[in-house]
C-alpha cells in the first residue's frame, strides 16, 4: 500500500511539472547599435570633450581639429571675390554712364526739333506781318537764320547719336564679355568657398545620435589624420536583444510581433520590458554555447532581434529572456 502511495505521489509531481508553464521561450544577449566616429580632416586635435561612459546628445560638437589654414584660404578667396565684384560694378557703372550720355543726346535732339517747330511757326507769323508792313523784314531774316542754325545743330546731333550708337554697341559688347568673364570667375570662387566651408565643417567632431561613449581612442593635442578612429558611441536608449529560436518555434513568431523581454540580473532578479520583433534571420546557425533553448536537443537555431526601449537599467552584454 505504501509503495502504491509513493508511486502515485511521484506521478502527481511529474504531472504538475508537465503542466507548469515554461518561464521563457528563448534567451539572448542585449546589444546596441555601435558607431565608431572617425576624423574627417587632418590636423592637430585642438579640442576634444569626450569621456568614456558619458552621455552625449545628437548634433553636439565634442571636438575640433585645427582649421587655421582653411580659414586663411577662405579669407583669401573672399578678398578675390570682393575685388571681382568691385570690377563688375565699375563696368556696370561705365555702361550706365554711356547709356546716360546717349539718352542726353536724344533729349537734346528732341529739344532742337521742338525749337525748330516753334521758329517755323514764328516765321509764318512774321511773314504775314512783313507782308502787311507791320514789322521790318530784318526780323523775318533773323528767324530764317535761327532756323538754319537749329537745323545744322539737329543734323550734327543726329550724326553724333548715330556714331555713338555704333560705338556703344561695340563698347556694350566688350563690357558684356568682360562681365561674363567676371561672372565665371565669381562662380568658380563661390564653388571654392563652399568647398572650403565644407572642409571647415569637417574639422568639427559631432555626435551622430544621442548615446553613450563606449571607448575613447585619442586625446587633445594629438595629430589625427582623415579616417583615424576618435571614439565609439552606442545608442543605449534604443537597444535590442539578439535571441535564438529553434526552427519549430519560427511558426509562432513574425516581424512586428509584441513579446515580453526579461533582463536577467542574476540570483533570480529580473526586470520585465515590452519588446518588438524587428528582424528574423533567414539562415540557421549552430546554437551559441552561452544560449539556452527551449529544445535542448536542437543544434541549429535562428537569430532574432527584439527591440527594447531602455530605461537605463539594461546594459550591453547583459543576458535576457524572451516570452512569446
BAKOL-747833 format. One record per residue: x, y, z of N, C-alpha, C in turn. Coordinates in steps of 0.05 Angstrom, whole numbers, plus 5000, padded with zeros to 4 digits. Atoms other than C-alpha are relative to their C-alpha. Example, Ala and Ser with C-alpha at 12.3 -4.5 7.8 and 13.67 -1.06 7.14 Angstrom:
BEGIN
501849765000524649105156501850245000;498449764999527349795143498550225014;
//
This chain:
BEGIN
501749765000500050005000501750255000;498249784999505750465018501450054974;498649995026509150304952498150144980;502049885019502750484914499750305005;500249724993502251154951502450164990;497549875010509451324934499950044970;500249985030508351184860498050214992;502149805006502051604860501050285004;498949734994505752194892501950084978;498149945022511252144840498650084975;501649945024506052134785498850285001;501249734997502652754812502150224997;497849805002509253134818500850034971;499349995028511052944746497950144984;502249875014504253164722500050305004;499949724994504953824758502250144985;497749895015511753934727499450024971;500750005029508953764659498250234993;501949795005503454274666501150285005;498949744993507954824691500850154975;499449835023508555394641503050074999;497249945002515655504615500550295006;499449734992519056124642500850184976;499149855023521756334574499949824975;500050145026521656144500502850014987;497449975011528656384483501750185018;498249834985534756714513501950144980;498249865017539757204486501650215015;498349804988544357794499499150274989;500849735008542658534498502450134986;498149865017546258934445499050284994;500749735008546259654420501450074974;498849915025547760004354502550165007;497449874994555160194359501150134974;498849865022558560704314502750115008;497449894995565860884311500350264984;499849745012566861624297502950054993;497349955009572961784255500450284991;499349735008576562424236499450044971;500649935028574162764172502150204989;497949805008580263234170502649925012;497350054990587663224183501150255014;498849774985591063654236500149945029;499850034971592163764310497250015012;502650004986586363594355500050215022;499949774982585264264388498249975024;502050034978579164084430498749724997;501350275001576263404449498849955028;501450024975571063384504498349745000;501350265000569462634506501149845023;499150184978569662164566498549744998;501250265001568261424567497749985021;502350024982561361284597498250245000;501649755000558961994585497849984979;502349985018552262134551500350254984;499849765017552662604491497550014982;502549965015546862894452500550024970;499849995029545562854378500750284990;499249745012549063414339501950175017;498249844984553263664397502949984989;497249995008560363894378501749925024;498450104977565063484422503050044995;497249965005571663664389500450164974;499349855024575264084337502949954992;497350045011581263964292500950284989;498949745009585864554274499150074972;501149915027582764954216501150274992;499049735006587165584214500750044971;499249985028589965444145497650024982;502449995016583065324117498650285003;501249734996580565984149501550214984;498449815016586366364117499449984970;500650045028584866054050497350124993;502649895005577666254056500050304999;499849715000579466974073501350104973;498749935025583966994011498049994977;502050035021578366743967497850225002;502049794997573467243996501050274992;498749755010578367813982499950014970;500150015029578867593910497150044990;502849975007571267543906499250295002;500749714997570668263932501250174978;498749855021575668523881498549964973;501450065025572068183823497250145001;502649874998565368443848500250304996;499549715004568269153850500450064971;499549965028570769083779497449984984;502550035013563968853757498250245004;501549754995560669453790501050234983;498949785016565469923754499249974971;500850045028563869613687497150074996;502949945001556469663701499650305001;500249704998557370403721500850134974;499049895025561270543657497949964978;502050055020555870223614497550185005;502249834993550470613651500650294992;499349725007554371263640499850044970;500249985029554871133566497150024991;502949995007547470993562498850265008;501149744991546071623601500850234981;499249795019550172053554498449974974;501650045024546571743495497150115003;502749914994539971893528499950315001;499949705000542072623539500050114972;499949915028543672693464497349974988;502750035012536872413446498150215011;501749784989533572913494500750264987;499149755013537773463463498950014971;501050015027535573243393497050065000;502949944998528273263414499550295006;500349714994529273963443500550174976;499449855024532374213378497649994981;502350035018526573943338497750185010;502149844990521774293384500650304995;499249725006525674953376499550074971;500449955029525474883300497050034994;502949985005517974763302499050275010;500849744990517075383345500950234982;498949795017521475803300498550014973;501550015025517675573238497350135003;502549864995511175803269500450305002;499449714999514376473285500550114972;499449915027516876523213497450044984;502649975014509776413187498650255009;501449764990507076953232501450254991;498649765008512577453216499950054970;500349975029511877323141497550164994;502549855004504677573145500350295009;499749734990506778173187501850174982;498249855019512378363138498450074975;501649955024507378303080498150245005;501849784994502778783116501550265008;498349764994508679253132499950065030;500249954971507579173207502749995014;497350034988514778963222502150024978;497950005021521479053187500749724991;499350275012523878483143502449885015;497750114986530278413185499249795021;500950194979526378063240499449724987;500550265014524077533189502649874992;497450115008531177453164501449875024;498850114976533577343235498849735008;501350264994528376793245500949794981;499150195020530476453180502849915006;497350074993537676483202500149815025;500150174976535876183270499149724993;500950275008532175613236502349854987;497850135013538275463193502149905020;498150094979542775443255499049765015;501250224986537974983291500049754983;499950235018537574523230502849884999;497250105000545174473229500649855026;499650134974545174313304498549735000;501650255001539773783291501549794984;498550195017543873463236502549905015;497550084986550273473278499449825023;500750174978546773183338499149724991;500850255012543572643295502449834992;497550145007550472463267501449895025;498650094976553372433337498549765013;501550224988547771983361500549744985;499650245017548671503302502949905005;497350094995556171493314500349875028;499950114973555171383389498749725001;501450255000550270823375501849774991;498150205010555470453335502249945020;497950034980560770583387499049865025;501250124976556070393444499649704997;500350285005554569733412502649855004;497450134997561969563409500850005030;499349984971563069823480498349815017;501850174985556969463506500749704997;499350285005559168813473502649935016;497550054985566168893504499549995030;500650004972563469063572498449745008;501550254994558568473568501849765001;498150225000564268003551501650005025;498449984975568368263609498349915024;501750074977562468193657499449705000;500450295001561167483633502549855011;497650124990568467323646500250025031;499949964971567967623716497949825014;502050184989561567233729501049715002;498850285000565166583710502049975022;498050014979570866753757498750005028;501449994974565966923813498749735006;501250264996562366263803502149805009;497850174991569065903809500850055028;499349934973570766283872497949905020;502150094983563966133902500249705005;499850294997564965393889502349935019;497750054983571865423922499350075029;500849924973568965793982498249795013;501850214989563465273990501649755007;498350234995568764733986501650045026;498649944975572865074040498249985024;501950014978566665154083499449715008;500550284994565364404077502449885014;497650104987572664254096500150115029;499949894973572064724156498049865018;502150154985565564384178501049725008;499050264994569263724175502050005022;498149984977574163974228498449995026;501650024976568363974277499249705004;500750274993567163304312497350005014;502749994988559763194326499049725005;501350254994555562644355497949944980;502050065021551462284301497249945012;502550064986546062094352500550025030;499849994971544562124426500849725010;499150274991548361564460502250025022;497950034979553761334509502749944987;497350055011561161364495501149745012;499050264991563960664499503050005002;497150005000571260774481501050274989;498749765009575861374471502849934991;497550095012581861304425502250214999;498049795003585361984424499650205023;500049794980586962574469500550274987;499449735011587163334457503050044996;497249955006593663554425501349804981;499050205018594662924384499550094971;500449955028595562974309498549774988;501750205012590062604273499950034970;500350005029589162414201497249924992;502650075010582962324159499549705002;500750284997579661664176500949885027;499150114975583061584244497749985020;502250034980578161304297500550185023;499949824977576661804352498749895024;501450124977571461474396497749834989;502250185008565960954395497650075018;502449924986558761124414497849794994;502250195003552660674425497450135008;502749914995545260824423498849835022;500950174978543560564492497150065008;502849954994536560864492498249804985;501650195016534060404437501849754996;498450245002537159724449498449774989;501450245010535459034424501449765012;498950254991536458334447500249804977;499750205020539257814400499449735013;500850264989535457184418500149794979;499850235019535656494387497649815004;502350175000529556074368500649754983;499850245017529155364342498250024976;501750005024526155214275497149945006;502750074992520054924309498550255010;501349764989518755604342499550214980;500349795020519156004278497150044991;502849985009511855854262498450175019;501549844980509856244325501050295002;498949734998513856884312500050134972;499949845025513757444259501050285007;499049724996516658134249497750185007;502149824989512758664287498549885023;501550124978510258174339500950115027;499449904973509958424411500649765018;499150214982513558004463500850125027;499149914974515758044535503049935002;497150044997523158124549500750045030;499249994973526458004616503150035002;497149964995533258294636500749845024;499250184978536857784679502450125015;497849884983540958094736501449795017;498850214984542757424767498649965026;501250074974540557084831496950034999;502950005002533457054804498850284997;501049735003532857814797499750074970;500649935028529458024732498350254999;501749765004526058634703498749964972;501550055025520658604650499850254983;500249795019520459024587498249914977;501550065024515959074526501950004977;498250025023519458844463498549964974;501250045027518058824388502149854983;498250145018521058324340500350164974;499449835023524458734285501549854978;498550145021528558214248500249705007;499750294997528857464237501949904979;497950095019534957144206498849804981;500950195020533756764142501849754999;498250235000539456284158500449895028;499650124973540455794215503050005006;497250024991546755744256500149815024;499750184977549555284310499550165025;500749864975546955454379502550095015;497749904985552055904415500049875028;499750154975554855584478498750145023;501149844977552256144522496950024999;502949975004545056074497498549755007;501750224993539655634526497550014981;502450015018533955404480497849845013;502350154990527055134493500449704996;499550285006529154484460503049955002;497250044995535754264489501349814979;498950185020536453754432500650154974;499749865026536454294378503050094997;497349925006543254414346500050264984;500249765017541054954296497850185009;501949804991537555594315500050244981;500249765016535356254282500250255018;499749754984537556934308497750184994;502349815002532057434322500750255016;499549754985532658164342497450105012;502449894986527758434394500750285010;499549724992527659194401498850055028;500949944972527159454473500750295005;499649724991526360164499501449995027;498550024975531760224552499450225019;500549804979530260574617502650075015;497449944987537660604635501149765016;499250224984537959944672501149764984;499050215017539359494613502850074990;497249955008546859434597500849824977;499050165023550459184535501449755011;498850254992552358454542498449865021;501650134979547058304595498349784988;501650235009543357644589497050075004;502949954997535857644579498449774989;501850215009529857214563497750124985;502349915016524057264514497749815005;502450164996517057034527498050084979;501949945021512256984468497250055011;
//
